Amino acid sequence: MATSLHLYHTSETKEYTNAWFHSALGNLNLFWKLWQRDYLQALIEKQQRSKHYLRGCKSLPKNGDIVLVKQEITPRNQWPLAIITKIEVRENGTVRPAKIRTANETELYRPVNYLILLEIQARESLPALRKEKKQPPQRIQPNRAAKSAGRNESTRF
């Protein structure tokens, strides 16, 4: 009796798992389509609107900014992430190629117009986190009443 019951639940579980997997896969594909079509395009348009001359922009990129590196031959949702490590600003205020560090620790120079600023900063570049070296909290446990009462009685003798 246990084996027939086990087989019945196994087939239901398998069907449920397959249905859940296909639903999750559909949601994931929908997310990436929206990410590529809407969010990345909005970031590109925002950056283009803020440019006020050919090689520079109003909101200059800073060291520690996280960027997407635009590549002509790859789809937008596969552009690599990088962190800006060095920015060269000329005397006239224009920004020249930025030195970036990719996920595999490769350092490259890329023109600023191929870098799409994301709305986040690298943790190591945030000033508050850099200054504060957090130490793990010390646990302070109060003395238990029973333990301290026992000490007082033993000292009476």
Backbone as CSV, one residue per row, in Angstrom:
resi,resn,N_x,N_y,N_z,CA_x,CA_y,CA_z,C_x,C_y,C_z
1,MET,0.820,-1.186,0.000,0.000,0.000,0.000,0.870,1.259,0.000
2,ALA,1.989,1.215,0.694,2.859,2.384,0.770,3.464,2.705,-0.584
3,THR,3.768,1.684,-1.399,4.391,1.953,-2.697,3.413,2.586,-3.669
4,SER,2.150,2.144,-3.690,1.185,2.747,-4.612,0.904,4.204,-4.225
5,LEU,0.855,4.474,-2.946,0.648,5.839,-2.478,1.849,6.713,-2.845
6,HIS,3.045,6.147,-2.714,4.277,6.864,-3.035,4.326,7.213,-4.525
7,LEU,3.954,6.278,-5.406,3.977,6.534,-6.842,2.960,7.601,-7.230
8,TYR,1.813,7.583,-6.586,0.774,8.563,-6.885,1.262,9.975,-6.562
9,HIS,1.863,10.155,-5.410,2.349,11.478,-5.018,3.548,11.901,-5.848
10,THR,4.378,10.954,-6.262,5.549,11.281,-7.060,5.139,11.848,-8.411
11,SER,4.136,11.253,-9.059,3.726,11.759,-10.371,3.096,13.150,-10.244
12,GLU,2.322,13.376,-9.190,1.754,14.711,-8.979,2.847,15.736,-8.710
13,THR,3.815,15.350,-7.914,4.921,16.248,-7.594,5.719,16.583,-8.844
14,LYS,5.929,15.588,-9.706,6.687,15.808,-10.936,5.944,16.787,-11.850
15,GLU,4.635,16.611,-11.993,3.843,17.517,-12.827,3.848,18.932,-12.243
16,TYR,3.693,19.021,-10.931,3.698,20.323,-10.269,5.053,21.007,-10.451
17,THR,6.124,20.242,-10.316,7.470,20.800,-10.460,7.706,21.276,-11.886
18,ASN,7.280,20.490,-12.878,7.435,20.903,-14.276,6.652,22.181,-14.561
19,ALA,5.417,22.242,-14.063,4.606,23.443,-14.276,5.250,24.655,-13.608
20,TRP,5.740,24.476,-12.395,6.396,25.575,-11.679,7.649,26.032,-12.423
21,PHE,8.443,25.077,-12.925,9.676,25.401,-13.637,9.376,26.212,-14.893
22,HIS,8.386,25.785,-15.682,8.055,26.512,-16.910,7.504,27.900,-16.597
23,SER,6.757,28.020,-15.517,6.260,29.331,-15.103,7.414,30.242,-14.687
24,ALA,8.350,29.706,-13.908,9.507,30.496,-13.467,10.370,30.901,-14.654
25,LEU,10.551,29.997,-15.607,11.343,30.296,-16.798,10.686,31.399,-17.625
26,GLY,9.356,31.346,-17.744,8.634,32.402,-18.460,8.774,33.750,-17.774
27,ASN,8.682,33.758,-16.445,8.848,35.011,-15.696,10.255,35.565,-15.846
28,LEU,11.251,34.684,-15.839,12.636,35.116,-16.001,12.857,35.730,-17.380
29,ASN,12.335,35.084,-18.418,12.467,35.630,-19.775,11.765,36.976,-19.900
30,LEU,10.599,37.105,-19.290,9.873,38.375,-19.311,10.678,39.473,-18.616
31,PHE,11.283,39.136,-17.466,12.100,40.108,-16.742,13.244,40.609,-17.612
32,TRP,13.979,39.691,-18.265,15.119,40.116,-19.067,14.687,40.939,-20.284
33,LYS,13.524,40.608,-20.871,13.031,41.415,-21.991,12.722,42.835,-21.525
34,LEU,12.050,42.945,-20.368,11.746,44.276,-19.829,13.016,45.027,-19.461
35,TRP,13.975,44.323,-18.855,15.256,44.931,-18.474,15.947,45.489,-19.705
36,GLN,16.026,44.695,-20.749,16.737,45.118,-21.949,15.987,46.230,-22.670
37,ARG,14.688,46.075,-22.812,13.912,47.018,-23.608,13.671,48.336,-22.881
38,ASP,13.327,48.282,-21.613,12.890,49.496,-20.921,13.972,50.133,-20.057
39,TYR,14.509,49.400,-19.105,15.414,49.999,-18.123,16.729,50.446,-18.758
40,LEU,17.376,49.564,-19.504,18.656,49.948,-20.102,18.477,51.079,-21.109
41,GLN,17.400,51.031,-21.870,17.141,52.106,-22.822,16.897,53.429,-22.094
42,ALA,16.194,53.380,-20.970,15.951,54.601,-20.191,17.258,55.170,-19.648
43,LEU,18.169,54.312,-19.203,19.468,54.800,-18.723,20.257,55.463,-19.845
44,ILE,20.239,54.850,-21.018,20.967,55.416,-22.156,20.385,56.781,-22.523
45,GLU,19.053,56.870,-22.588,18.417,58.141,-22.942,18.680,59.211,-21.893
46,LYS,18.659,58.836,-20.625,18.928,59.795,-19.548,20.339,60.347,-19.674
47,GLN,21.290,59.469,-19.976,22.676,59.904,-20.103,22.840,60.796,-21.332
48,GLN,22.159,60.470,-22.428,22.273,61.290,-23.632,21.634,62.661,-23.438
49,ARG,20.536,62.744,-22.677,19.891,64.037,-22.422,20.777,64.939,-21.571
50,SER,21.587,64.332,-20.695,22.392,65.149,-19.796,23.698,65.617,-20.430
51,LYS,24.040,65.118,-21.610,25.274,65.565,-22.267,25.092,66.988,-22.779
52,HIS,26.078,67.812,-22.551,25.960,69.179,-23.052,27.044,69.519,-24.061
53,TYR,28.010,68.652,-24.234,28.920,68.787,-25.348,29.485,67.413,-25.670
54,LEU,30.213,67.326,-26.752,30.536,66.044,-27.371,31.164,65.023,-26.434
55,ARG,32.213,65.371,-25.734,32.934,64.372,-24.945,32.682,64.455,-23.445
56,GLY,31.758,65.253,-23.009,31.526,65.363,-21.578,30.048,65.375,-21.270
57,CYS,29.725,65.346,-20.011,28.320,65.404,-19.622,28.202,66.181,-18.319
58,LYS,26.983,66.631,-18.005,26.765,67.440,-16.806,27.133,66.679,-15.542
59,SER,26.664,65.466,-15.448,26.999,64.668,-14.269,28.219,63.828,-14.619
60,LEU,29.368,64.350,-14.256,30.604,63.656,-14.588,30.691,62.338,-13.838
61,PRO,31.128,61.294,-14.517,31.340,60.039,-13.803,32.471,60.206,-12.799
62,LYS,32.380,59.467,-11.709,33.384,59.569,-10.646,34.030,58.211,-10.427
63,ASN,35.158,58.232,-9.747,35.784,56.975,-9.357,34.817,56.201,-8.472
64,GLY,34.699,54.919,-8.728,33.821,54.076,-7.932,32.429,53.911,-8.501
65,ASP,32.086,54.657,-9.558,30.777,54.473,-10.183,30.741,53.132,-10.908
66,ILE,29.595,52.488,-10.846,29.415,51.223,-11.554,28.753,51.533,-12.885
67,VAL,29.298,50.952,-13.947,28.823,51.242,-15.292,28.594,49.955,-16.069
68,LEU,27.751,50.066,-17.080,27.649,49.032,-18.100,28.562,49.454,-19.235
69,VAL,29.330,48.528,-19.776,30.236,48.835,-20.873,29.523,48.481,-22.173
70,LYS,29.194,49.508,-22.949,28.457,49.316,-24.198,29.336,48.589,-25.205
71,GLN,28.768,47.543,-25.808,29.465,46.796,-26.851,28.513,46.657,-28.029
72,GLU,28.989,47.013,-29.202,28.124,47.063,-30.378,27.602,45.687,-30.793
73,ILE,28.401,44.645,-30.640,28.012,43.347,-31.207,27.255,42.447,-30.235
74,THR,27.146,42.838,-28.982,26.431,41.991,-28.024,25.110,42.642,-27.635
75,PRO,24.107,41.832,-27.293,22.831,42.391,-26.846,23.010,43.178,-25.546
76,ARG,22.137,44.149,-25.332,22.250,45.024,-24.161,22.244,44.275,-22.844
77,ASN,21.454,43.218,-22.749,21.384,42.516,-21.468,22.622,41.677,-21.193
78,GLN,23.579,41.662,-22.113,24.822,40.935,-21.892,26.034,41.859,-21.810
79,TRP,25.807,43.154,-21.766,26.922,44.076,-21.605,27.551,43.858,-20.237
80,PRO,28.876,43.872,-20.163,29.527,43.615,-18.874,29.455,44.817,-17.927
81,LEU,29.480,44.515,-16.641,29.556,45.545,-15.607,31.017,45.864,-15.333
82,ALA,31.282,47.086,-14.935,32.642,47.486,-14.578,32.568,48.606,-13.544
83,ILE,33.698,48.841,-12.891,33.827,49.931,-11.920,34.852,50.916,-12.463
84,ILE,34.523,52.191,-12.414,35.468,53.217,-12.861,36.545,53.365,-11.792
85,THR,37.801,53.195,-12.198,38.902,53.320,-11.243,39.659,54.638,-11.408
86,LYS,39.602,55.236,-12.617,40.315,56.501,-12.822,39.628,57.278,-13.939
87,ILE,39.425,58.559,-13.690,38.815,59.458,-14.679,39.818,60.555,-14.997
88,GLU,40.015,60.818,-16.276,40.888,61.911,-16.682,40.026,63.084,-17.135
89,VAL,40.091,64.185,-16.403,39.350,65.395,-16.767,40.367,66.418,-17.261
90,ARG,40.150,66.898,-18.479,41.062,67.875,-19.074,40.819,69.259,-18.482
91,GLU,41.697,70.194,-18.792,41.587,71.560,-18.269,40.297,72.247,-18.700
92,ASN,39.818,71.926,-19.903,38.585,72.556,-20.382,37.335,71.854,-19.847
93,GLY,37.497,70.862,-18.989,36.366,70.202,-18.350,35.869,68.949,-19.041
94,THR,36.449,68.624,-20.187,35.999,67.420,-20.885,36.584,66.177,-20.233
95,VAL,35.827,65.115,-20.307,36.263,63.844,-19.737,36.809,62.984,-20.862
96,ARG,37.963,62.447,-20.634,38.597,61.572,-21.608,38.378,60.123,-21.195
97,PRO,38.947,59.186,-21.923,38.693,57.776,-21.588,38.913,57.479,-20.109
98,ALA,38.036,56.642,-19.606,38.088,56.264,-18.195,38.746,54.897,-18.071
99,LYS,39.483,54.743,-16.989,40.066,53.435,-16.697,39.030,52.666,-15.882
100,ILE,38.686,51.463,-16.339,37.663,50.663,-15.670,38.237,49.309,-15.283
101,ARG,37.624,48.709,-14.264,38.005,47.351,-13.835,36.778,46.468,-14.012
102,THR,36.954,45.397,-14.773,35.843,44.486,-15.040,35.768,43.419,-13.956
103,ALA,34.787,42.539,-14.083,34.561,41.509,-13.070,35.737,40.544,-12.953
104,ASN,36.449,40.310,-14.046,37.596,39.398,-13.971,38.904,40.135,-13.689
105,GLU,38.784,41.327,-13.058,39.925,42.139,-12.593,40.791,42.688,-13.733
106,THR,40.286,42.712,-14.961,41.015,43.291,-16.083,40.824,44.802,-16.063
107,GLU,41.909,45.545,-16.231,41.839,47.006,-16.279,41.893,47.437,-17.744
108,LEU,40.914,48.245,-18.153,40.798,48.701,-19.535,40.542,50.198,-19.564
109,TYR,40.823,50.820,-20.709,40.442,52.210,-20.945,39.294,52.203,-21.946
110,ARG,38.228,52.918,-21.630,37.068,53.014,-22.512,36.613,54.468,-22.585
111,PRO,36.142,54.906,-23.767,35.591,56.257,-23.879,34.349,56.396,-23.005
112,VAL,34.119,57.585,-22.501,32.998,57.822,-21.595,31.665,57.576,-22.296
113,ASN,31.598,57.834,-23.595,30.329,57.624,-24.283,30.016,56.138,-24.491
114,TYR,30.909,55.238,-24.138,30.633,53.799,-24.152,30.335,53.269,-22.751
115,LEU,30.288,54.158,-21.775,29.994,53.760,-20.399,28.625,54.294,-20.013
116,ILE,27.765,53.416,-19.543,26.422,53.807,-19.127,26.369,53.733,-17.614
117,LEU,26.243,54.907,-16.989,26.236,54.981,-15.527,24.993,54.307,-14.967
118,LEU,25.189,53.425,-14.002,24.071,52.831,-13.286,23.770,53.690,-12.067
119,GLU,22.660,53.440,-11.439,22.218,54.276,-10.327,22.732,53.764,-8.989
120,ILE,23.878,53.106,-8.998,24.463,52.570,-7.768,25.944,52.894,-7.744
121,GLN,26.543,52.770,-6.555,27.979,52.962,-6.396,28.581,51.705,-5.809
122,ALA,29.855,51.508,-6.076,30.557,50.375,-5.487,30.680,50.595,-3.990
123,ARG,30.582,49.535,-3.235,30.644,49.630,-1.777,31.967,50.227,-1.320
124,GLU,33.064,49.863,-1.974,34.375,50.354,-1.547,34.547,51.840,-1.804
125,SER,33.690,52.432,-2.638,33.841,53.850,-2.937,32.957,54.735,-2.065
126,LEU,32.059,54.159,-1.319,31.209,54.971,-0.457,32.028,55.510,0.708
127,PRO,32.043,56.825,0.934,32.914,57.409,1.954,32.605,56.930,3.364
128,ALA,31.356,56.772,3.708,31.017,56.368,5.078,31.522,54.962,5.376
129,LEU,31.434,54.083,4.406,31.889,52.714,4.628,33.407,52.624,4.630
130,ARG,34.056,53.504,3.866,35.504,53.467,3.817,36.114,53.933,5.133
131,LYS,35.518,54.970,5.764,36.064,55.527,6.997,35.826,54.610,8.184
132,GLU,34.640,54.037,8.235,34.281,53.209,9.389,34.763,51.789,9.200
133,LYS,35.550,51.331,10.109,35.916,49.922,10.148,35.051,49.297,11.224
134,LYS,34.019,48.631,10.808,33.083,48.078,11.776,33.694,46.859,12.447
135,GLN,33.616,46.858,13.750,34.063,45.706,14.516,32.844,44.900,14.901
136,PRO,33.015,43.597,15.001,31.856,42.788,15.375,31.358,43.186,16.758
137,PRO,30.049,43.169,16.955,29.506,43.588,18.248,29.939,42.643,19.360
138,GLN,30.253,43.222,20.494,30.638,42.444,21.665,29.370,42.049,22.403
139,ARG,29.261,40.797,22.745,28.073,40.339,23.451,28.279,40.556,24.942
140,ILE,27.376,41.289,25.525,27.426,41.535,26.964,26.222,40.847,27.574
141,GLN,26.502,39.878,28.400,25.422,39.114,29.008,25.361,39.448,30.491
142,PRO,24.197,39.865,30.989,24.085,40.192,32.412,24.192,38.928,33.267
143,ASN,24.636,39.128,34.500,24.722,37.995,35.425,23.329,37.488,35.754
144,ARG,23.224,36.184,35.831,21.945,35.589,36.194,21.741,35.712,37.698
145,ALA,20.504,35.903,38.109,20.189,36.086,39.527,20.570,34.853,40.336
146,ALA,20.314,33.658,39.809,20.625,32.424,40.539,22.131,32.268,40.713
147,LYS,22.880,32.647,39.686,24.327,32.505,39.754,24.919,33.484,40.770
148,SER,24.458,34.719,40.757,25.000,35.711,41.686,24.538,35.439,43.117
149,ALA,23.355,34.859,43.305,22.884,34.509,44.649,23.741,33.395,45.231
150,GLY,24.156,32.454,44.402,25.019,31.358,44.854,26.379,31.860,45.291
151,ARG,26.889,32.866,44.641,28.192,33.425,45.020,28.106,34.102,46.383
152,ASN,27.033,34.817,46.619,26.879,35.525,47.891,26.778,34.550,49.064
153,GLU,26.082,33.420,48.879,25.944,32.442,49.958,27.267,31.772,50.273
154,SER,28.077,31.489,49.239,29.343,30.794,49.484,30.348,31.714,50.179
155,THR,30.218,33.004,50.015,31.155,33.923,50.662,30.791,34.172,52.121
156,ARG,29.591,33.768,52.547,29.185,33.973,53.935,29.941,33.048,54.876
157,PHE,30.372,31.925,54.414,31.029,30.949,55.307,32.398,31.345,55.680
